[in-house]
Amino acid sequence: KLLETSNAGTIIDFFSLLKSRNDLKIVLTCRSYAVEQLKIRFFQKFSKFESFNVPLLTDAELGTICIQYPFIKSLLQKDSLKPVLQIPFNLDKATMISAQALNENVTSEGDFKKLVWEYIVENRDAETDPNNRKNRGMAFQEIAVQRAMQMTSYVKPSDAINQSIIYKLKQDDILE
């Protein structure tokens, strides 16, 4: 989101303040493709910062996860899914979906993404009305596309989007 800001000066001032304080540290996360852009735009003046790449989860780490979430083990045995689930973000989402849904419906990365959409974005477990689930997904998609097109963290949703849907997406930490 830093890359999307129009207030770069404020961000640089903030980092300057942090540099003058030895008792504070800040941890920023970003996708690997954005690291160089962040370095160029914000960190050139600040020589002391470390970059850390979060690696894929190892077999040992996945084994530990399988102790608490045994249903993940069968997914990891599928060649097309193991690389997807080695990414911590994806594994986190998998643990939020019911074991039955994952084991019955997921044989590929595409199946996994579809289930994440249905269970996380559309909230299939809690929302019983299929029209509400569809509207929830459409609202999320519209907001995500607006954000991408405007390259900004926040947008004003169109009046066509029901405010109660936006409220529920925020309540479920899908939107902020």
Sequence and secondary structure as in RCSB ss.txt:
>XXXX:A:sequence
KLLETSNAGTIIDFFSLLKSRNDLKIVLTCRSYAVEQLKIRFFQKFSKFESFNVPLLTDAELGTICIQYPFIKSL
LQKDSLKPVLQIPFNLDKATMISAQALNENVTSEGDFKKLVWEYIVENRDAETDPNNRKNRGMAFQEIAVQRAMQ
MTSYVKPSDAINQSIIYKLKQDDILE
>XXXX:A:secstr
 GGG S HHHHHHHHHHHHT SS        GGGHHHHIIIIITT             HHHHHHHHHH THHHHH
HTSTTTHHHHTSHHHHHHHHTS HHHHHHH SSHHHHHHHHIIIIIS TTT   HHHHHHHHHHHHHHHHHHHHH
T S     TTS HHHHHHHHHTTS  
